[in-house]
Amino acid sequence: MTTLLRNRLHGQGVYAITDGPRDDLFAAVEAALAGGVRLLQYRDKTKDTERRRAEAAELASMCARYEVPLIVNDDVPLALEVGGGVHLGREDVSIAEARAALGPDAIIGVSCYGSIDRARQLQAEGADYLALGAMYPSTTKPHAAVVAHDVLTQAKALGLPVVAIGGITPDNAGVLIDAGADYVAVVSAIFAAADIQTATRQFANLFDPRPGIIR
């Protein structure tokens, strides 16, 4: 079962990344989906395999109802199990290994940090989107280096969807979109908000008025 076809990656929007484990994960994600999320990443760094499998399966079902791709952070076997895509960092398996496991239709996204050379290399290896950042100081990854906004413009020239990540809020996201970001990836500003649906809608509204966007 593939719920996350690569052809759904067209357009622009909010890329919400979960901050688990949390007891209200499903309610939080439902609120984010209702608020207009266009991509959802399940990110849980714990070793609680059974809980993670159950959560990922439920999130895949929720995302399918909203026609939103689910991306699993780092875990190719779990992505395969739930019919999802995968996001790969510097220490994870290669795009080729992930593609062999997940097939041609799964979304495989990659962290490029602040490196255009890495972005160019991973584009050549078959990545489906390029994530750049941290764009601002981040509470999720406090030691991540902050990169210049023009890295988004350079990455955009490579012809793949560009994801900006790191410390993004509704107040500072607009300049990133103008610099070339197709998606803004958000953890805390959505999932730590008192009203997750409203917080998500604030980000989605940055994209909705923009002409010529296929959503």
Sequence and secondary structure as in RCSB ss.txt:
>XXXX:A:sequence
MTTLLRNRLHGQGVYAITDGPRDDLFAAVEAALAGGVRLLQYRDKTKDTERRRAEAAELASMCARYEVPLIVNDD
VPLALEVGGGVHLGREDVSIAEARAALGPDAIIGVSCYGSIDRARQLQAEGADYLALGAMYPSTTKPHAAVVAHD
VLTQAKALGLPVVAIGGITPDNAGVLIDAGADYVAVVSAIFAAADIQTATRQFANLFDPRPGIIR
>XXXX:A:secstr
    BGGGG S EEEEE     TTHHHHHHHHHHTTEEEEEE   S  HHHHHHHHHHHHHHHHHHT  EEEES 
HHHHHHHT EEEE TTS  HHHHHHHH TTB EEEEEET HHHHHHHHHTT SEEEE  SS  SSSTTS    TH
HHHHHHTTTS EEEESS  TTTHHHHHHHT SEEEESHHHHTSSSHHHHHHHHHHHHTTSTT   
